[in-house]
Amino acid sequence: MHFYLHKADIPAGNYHTHHGSKSSLKMALLGMSILSVLMWLVSDALLLFICLLLSGSCEALFTVSRNSSMRNAVQNRHRGRALSLLAGIN
Protein backbone atom coordinates (compact mmCIF):
# COMPACT_ATOMS: atom_id res chain seq x y z
CA MET A 1 0.00 0.00 0.00
CA HIS A 2 1.34 3.42 -0.95
CA PHE A 3 1.05 6.31 1.51
CA TYR A 4 1.79 9.86 0.46
CA LEU A 5 1.51 13.36 1.84
CA HIS A 6 -0.44 15.99 -0.04
CA LYS A 7 1.47 19.21 -0.65
CA ALA A 8 -1.31 21.23 1.01
CA ASP A 9 -1.55 19.14 4.19
CA ILE A 10 1.36 20.86 5.95
CA PRO A 11 0.03 24.44 5.53
CA ALA A 12 -3.45 23.14 6.36
CA GLY A 13 -2.11 21.62 9.57
CA ASN A 14 -0.41 24.88 10.46
CA TYR A 15 -3.63 26.82 9.86
CA HIS A 16 -5.58 24.29 11.91
CA THR A 17 -3.10 24.48 14.80
CA HIS A 18 -3.30 28.25 14.90
CA HIS A 19 -7.07 28.73 14.41
CA GLY A 20 -8.65 25.57 15.80
CA SER A 21 -10.89 22.87 14.43
CA LYS A 22 -14.20 24.71 14.19
CA SER A 23 -12.77 27.75 12.44
CA SER A 24 -10.77 25.56 10.06
CA LEU A 25 -13.83 23.54 9.09
CA LYS A 26 -15.82 26.72 8.43
CA MET A 27 -13.02 28.28 6.38
CA ALA A 28 -12.55 25.10 4.34
CA LEU A 29 -16.27 24.77 3.58
CA LEU A 30 -16.56 28.45 2.71
CA GLY A 31 -13.52 28.26 0.45
CA MET A 32 -14.75 25.13 -1.34
CA SER A 33 -18.19 26.69 -1.83
CA ILE A 34 -16.84 29.93 -3.28
CA LEU A 35 -14.31 28.15 -5.47
CA SER A 36 -16.96 25.76 -6.78
CA VAL A 37 -19.03 28.69 -7.99
CA LEU A 38 -15.94 30.37 -9.46
CA MET A 39 -14.97 27.19 -11.32
CA TRP A 40 -18.42 27.09 -12.85
CA LEU A 41 -18.16 30.73 -13.99
CA VAL A 42 -14.54 30.76 -15.21
CA SER A 43 -13.89 30.41 -18.94
CA ASP A 44 -10.08 30.69 -18.88
CA ALA A 45 -8.05 27.49 -18.42
CA LEU A 46 -5.40 29.20 -16.25
CA LEU A 47 -7.99 30.60 -13.85
CA LEU A 48 -9.68 27.20 -13.71
CA PHE A 49 -6.33 25.61 -12.85
CA ILE A 50 -5.74 28.15 -10.06
CA CYS A 51 -9.24 27.55 -8.68
CA LEU A 52 -8.62 23.79 -8.71
CA LEU A 53 -5.35 24.22 -6.80
CA LEU A 54 -7.03 26.41 -4.20
CA SER A 55 -9.95 24.01 -3.96
CA GLY A 56 -7.51 21.17 -3.28
CA SER A 57 -5.93 23.23 -0.52
CA CYS A 58 -9.35 23.81 1.02
CA GLU A 59 -10.08 20.09 0.80
CA ALA A 60 -6.80 19.34 2.59
CA LEU A 61 -7.74 21.81 5.33
CA PHE A 62 -11.15 20.17 5.62
CA THR A 63 -9.63 16.68 5.88
CA VAL A 64 -7.08 17.69 8.53
CA SER A 65 -9.74 19.51 10.58
CA ARG A 66 -12.26 16.67 10.25
CA ASN A 67 -9.78 14.06 11.42
CA SER A 68 -8.72 16.25 14.33
CA SER A 69 -12.28 16.87 15.45
CA MET A 70 -12.97 13.12 15.24
CA ARG A 71 -9.92 12.48 17.40
CA ASN A 72 -11.30 14.84 20.04
CA ALA A 73 -14.90 13.62 19.85
CA VAL A 74 -14.42 9.85 20.00
CA GLN A 75 -13.07 7.78 22.88
CA ASN A 76 -9.68 6.14 22.38
CA ARG A 77 -11.07 2.61 22.26
CA HIS A 78 -13.52 3.52 19.44
CA ARG A 79 -11.25 5.86 17.50
CA GLY A 80 -9.96 3.32 14.96
CA ARG A 81 -13.44 2.22 13.95
CA ALA A 82 -14.73 5.80 13.79
CA LEU A 83 -11.84 6.94 11.60
CA SER A 84 -12.23 3.95 9.29
CA LEU A 85 -15.93 4.68 8.92
CA LEU A 86 -15.15 8.32 8.25
CA ALA A 87 -12.49 7.47 5.66
CA GLY A 88 -15.02 5.31 3.87
CA ILE A 89 -17.07 8.44 3.16
CA ASN A 90 -14.47 9.86 0.75
C-alpha positions in Angstrom: 0.0 0.0 0.0 1.3 3.4 -1.0 1.0 6.3 1.5 1.8 9.9 0.5 1.5 13.4 1.8 -0.4 16.0 0.0 1.5 19.2 -0.7 -1.3 21.2 1.0 -1.5 19.1 4.2 1.4 20.9 6.0 0.0 24.4 5.5 -3.5 23.1 6.4 -2.1 21.6 9.6 -0.4 24.9 10.5 -3.6 26.8 9.9 -5.6 24.3 11.9 -3.1 24.5 14.8 -3.3 28.3 14.9 -7.1 28.7 14.4 -8.7 25.6 15.8 -10.9 22.9 14.4 -14.2 24.7 14.2 -12.8 27.8 12.4 -10.8 25.6 10.1 -13.8 23.5 9.1 -15.8 26.7 8.4 -13.0 28.3 6.4 -12.5 25.1 4.3 -16.3 24.8 3.6 -16.6 28.5 2.7 -13.5 28.3 0.5 -14.7 25.1 -1.3 -18.2 26.7 -1.8 -16.8 29.9 -3.3 -14.3 28.2 -5.5 -17.0 25.8 -6.8 -19.0 28.7 -8.0 -15.9 30.4 -9.5 -15.0 27.2 -11.3 -18.4 27.1 -12.8 -18.2 30.7 -14.0 -14.5 30.8 -15.2 -13.9 30.4 -18.9 -10.1 30.7 -18.9 -8.0 27.5 -18.4 -5.4 29.2 -16.3 -8.0 30.6 -13.9 -9.7 27.2 -13.7 -6.3 25.6 -12.8 -5.7 28.2 -10.1 -9.2 27.6 -8.7 -8.6 23.8 -8.7 -5.4 24.2 -6.8 -7.0 26.4 -4.2 -9.9 24.0 -4.0 -7.5 21.2 -3.3 -5.9 23.2 -0.5 -9.4 23.8 1.0 -10.1 20.1 0.8 -6.8 19.3 2.6 -7.7 21.8 5.3 -11.2 20.2 5.6 -9.6 16.7 5.9 -7.1 17.7 8.5 -9.7 19.5 10.6 -12.3 16.7 10.2 -9.8 14.1 11.4 -8.7 16.2 14.3 -12.3 16.9 15.4 -13.0 13.1 15.2 -9.9 12.5 17.4 -11.3 14.8 20.0 -14.9 13.6 19.9 -14.4 9.8 20.0 -13.1 7.8 22.9 -9.7 6.1 22.4 -11.1 2.6 22.3 -13.5 3.5 19.4 -11.2 5.9 17.5 -10.0 3.3 15.0 -13.4 2.2 13.9 -14.7 5.8 13.8 -11.8 6.9 11.6 -12.2 3.9 9.3 -15.9 4.7 8.9 -15.2 8.3 8.2 -12.5 7.5 5.7 -15.0 5.3 3.9 -17.1 8.4 3.2 -14.5 9.9 0.8 
